[in-house]
């Protein structure tokens, strides 16, 4: 039997009851020897109002740029203590915060490496399917050569790159603007 | 590195657009700028694996999470998770959540004037087996009013969340019930333009899983994205 992918439908207004059991805002387990970074921000709708019911899901590589997945580093699936998965709800003010480590650059086209990034899914009432975006890191030399960033109009690239909030770079800020002049770049995944 | 095998894009009309004005909440939340096309890279063809012990053994049975039995019609909801080529998606996390029999969610923001049931939270999880099969025991959810338009009521539905093998296969959807008169008027159901795709969201009554003296059975098969036939040279 074969068929076509089941259509997406919105998570609805009350999906936190279904998601909360797997909330995971500290991704640093298994990577305690590396510098933890905090990434925080807000989710804002087309009126600039905070969205109080969004959840971000994070998928990222370890510090060596490897994914614990059979199609990348199969040997790491059972042995790598760093998981790379996060599920991050916003609070009533639309704010989120999670802790993780900076991933290494994962393999890109040909022999290149992608710039370090987190893959992000955004869920909320009002979205009939998830939004897909990425968080890149400020001051990262590989950003200039990244094949995905290169597809993004220059004027909008900054929406994908987190800002440094402190001089040590331990806290980064990255906001999700659903619409408006600062609308975040979303991908057709 | 070896070429990557990506995931096929959906056929036109088989997935909702972000902006669907009949669903009022989409208006201020749908992106207004064109999406940027993303080739499947290693980041999209990998995804989180979930250890089998992440799910409690009884988490598939929503009727046994509290001291007493929940009120309402007991049902078995089961099916297979497959990809577009009919291959089973095994060891894959499936999450569900739903309203109780009276149409009320166990959520602080749900103010619908219908009773909560102390014996029903409406949340379950399971992992598919190697054949991609899953099974939940729950109660049939009630329809409930919402404020999208005058006298708006959602058809009875159960929310489903699936991961599949990759970031690219992540899917959240809703399962509906056959013969529900509210489906014809529901803007969320009708956000899917293609009729056959839309109707694939409606479960089938199923004698095979209807349990004598215990529960009615409903079958809901779910299809996740399939792989591209040929690996991409330049991902």
Boltz contact constraints between the chains, C-beta under 6 A:
constraints:
  - contact:
      token1: [A, 1]
      token2: [B, 86]
      max_distance: 6.0
  - contact:
      token1: [A, 2]
      token2: [B, 84]
      max_distance: 6.0
  - contact:
      token1: [A, 2]
      token2: [B, 85]
      max_distance: 6.0
  - contact:
      token1: [A, 2]
      token2: [B, 86]
      max_distance: 6.0
  - contact:
      token1: [A, 3]
      token2: [B, 223]
      max_distance: 6.0
  - contact:
      token1: [A, 4]
      token2: [B, 11]
      max_distance: 6.0
  - contact:
      token1: [A, 4]
      token2: [B, 14]
      max_distance: 6.0
  - contact:
      token1: [A, 5]
      token2: [B, 10]
      max_distance: 6.0
  - contact:
      token1: [A, 5]
      token2: [B, 223]
      max_distance: 6.0
  - contact:
      token1: [A, 5]
      token2: [B, 225]
      max_distance: 6.0
  - contact:
      token1: [A, 6]
      token2: [B, 173]
      max_distance: 6.0
  - contact:
      token1: [A, 6]
      token2: [B, 200]
      max_distance: 6.0
  - contact:
      token1: [A, 6]
      token2: [B, 222]
      max_distance: 6.0
  - contact:
      token1: [A, 6]
      token2: [B, 223]
      max_distance: 6.0
  - contact:
      token1: [A, 7]
      token2: [B, 15]
      max_distance: 6.0
  - contact:
      token1: [A, 7]
      token2: [B, 192]
      max_distance: 6.0
  - contact:
      token1: [A, 7]
      token2: [B, 197]
      max_distance: 6.0
  - contact:
      token1: [A, 8]
      token2: [B, 15]
      max_distance: 6.0
  - contact:
      token1: [A, 8]
      token2: [B, 173]
      max_distance: 6.0
  - contact:
      token1: [A, 9]
      token2: [B, 173]
      max_distance: 6.0
  - contact:
      token1: [A, 9]
      token2: [B, 174]
      max_distance: 6.0
  - contact:
      token1: [A, 9]
      token2: [B, 188]
      max_distance: 6.0
  - contact:
      token1: [A, 10]
      token2: [B, 188]
      max_distance: 6.0
  - contact:
      token1: [A, 11]
      token2: [B, 172]
      max_distance: 6.0
  - contact:
      token1: [A, 14]
      token2: [B, 105]
      max_distance: 6.0
  - contact:
      token1: [A, 14]
      token2: [B, 107]
      max_distance: 6.0
  - contact:
      token1: [A, 14]
      token2: [B, 110]
      max_distance: 6.0
  - contact:
      token1: [A, 17]
      token2: [B, 97]
      max_distance: 6.0
  - contact:
      token1: [A, 17]
      token2: [B, 106]
      max_distance: 6.0
  - contact:
      token1: [A, 17]
      token2: [B, 107]
      max_distance: 6.0
  - contact:
      token1: [A, 17]
      token2: [B, 123]
      max_distance: 6.0
  - contact:
      token1: [A, 18]
      token2: [B, 95]
      max_distance: 6.0
  - contact:
      token1: [A, 18]
      token2: [B, 97]
      max_distance: 6.0
  - contact:
      token1: [A, 18]
      token2: [B, 123]
      max_distance: 6.0
  - contact:
      token1: [A, 18]
      token2: [B, 159]
      max_distance: 6.0
  - contact:
      token1: [A, 45]
      token2: [B, 28]
      max_distance: 6.0
  - contact:
      token1: [A, 45]
      token2: [B, 29]
      max_distance: 6.0
  - contact:
      token1: [A, 46]
      token2: [B, 28]
      max_distance: 6.0
  - contact:
      token1: [A, 47]
      token2: [B, 28]
      max_distance: 6.0
  - contact:
      token1: [A, 59]
      token2: [B, 167]
      max_distance: 6.0
  - contact:
      token1: [A, 67]
      token2: [B, 46]
      max_distance: 6.0
  - contact:
      token1: [A, 69]
      token2: [B, 46]
      max_distance: 6.0
  - contact:
      token1: [A, 71]
      token2: [B, 45]
      max_distance: 6.0
  - contact:
      token1: [A, 71]
      token2: [B, 46]
      max_distance: 6.0
  - contact:
      token1: [A, 72]
      token2: [B, 42]
      max_distance: 6.0
  - contact:
      token1: [A, 72]
      token2: [B, 46]
      max_distance: 6.0
  - contact:
      token1: [A, 85]
      token2: [B, 48]
      max_distance: 6.0
  - contact:
      token1: [A, 106]
      token2: [B, 42]
      max_distance: 6.0
  - contact:
      token1: [A, 107]
      token2: [B, 1]
      max_distance: 6.0
  - contact:
      token1: [A, 107]
      token2: [B, 42]
      max_distance: 6.0
  - contact:
      token1: [A, 109]
      token2: [B, 234]
      max_distance: 6.0
  - contact:
      token1: [A, 119]
      token2: [B, 43]
      max_distance: 6.0
  - contact:
      token1: [A, 119]
      token2: [B, 167]
      max_distance: 6.0
  - contact:
      token1: [A, 121]
      token2: [B, 170]
      max_distance: 6.0
  - contact:
      token1: [A, 125]
      token2: [B, 25]
      max_distance: 6.0
  - contact:
      token1: [A, 126]
      token2: [B, 25]
      max_distance: 6.0
  - contact:
      token1: [A, 126]
      token2: [B, 26]
      max_distance: 6.0
  - contact:
      token1: [A, 126]
      token2: [B, 29]
      max_distance: 6.0
  - contact:
      token1: [A, 127]
      token2: [B, 29]
      max_distance: 6.0
  - contact:
      token1: [A, 128]
      token2: [B, 16]
      max_distance: 6.0
  - contact:
      token1: [A, 128]
      token2: [B, 191]
      max_distance: 6.0
  - contact:
      token1: [A, 151]
      token2: [B, 36]
      max_distance: 6.0
  - contact:
      token1: [A, 152]
      token2: [B, 36]
      max_distance: 6.0
  - contact:
      token1: [A, 178]
      token2: [B, 29]
      max_distance: 6.0
  - contact:
      token1: [A, 179]
      token2: [B, 32]
      max_distance: 6.0
  - contact:
      token1: [A, 183]
      token2: [B, 33]
      max_distance: 6.0
  - contact:
      token1: [A, 185]
      token2: [B, 36]
      max_distance: 6.0
  - contact:
      token1: [A, 186]
      token2: [B, 31]
      max_distance: 6.0
  - contact:
      token1: [A, 186]
      token2: [B, 35]
      max_distance: 6.0
  - contact:
      token1: [A, 187]
      token2: [B, 36]
      max_distance: 6.0
  - contact:
      token1: [A, 187]
      token2: [B, 38]
      max_distance: 6.0
  - contact:
      token1: [A, 188]
      token2: [B, 35]
      max_distance: 6.0
  - contact:
      token1: [A, 188]
      token2: [B, 37]
      max_distance: 6.0
  - contact:
      token1: [A, 189]
      token2: [B, 38]
      max_distance: 6.0
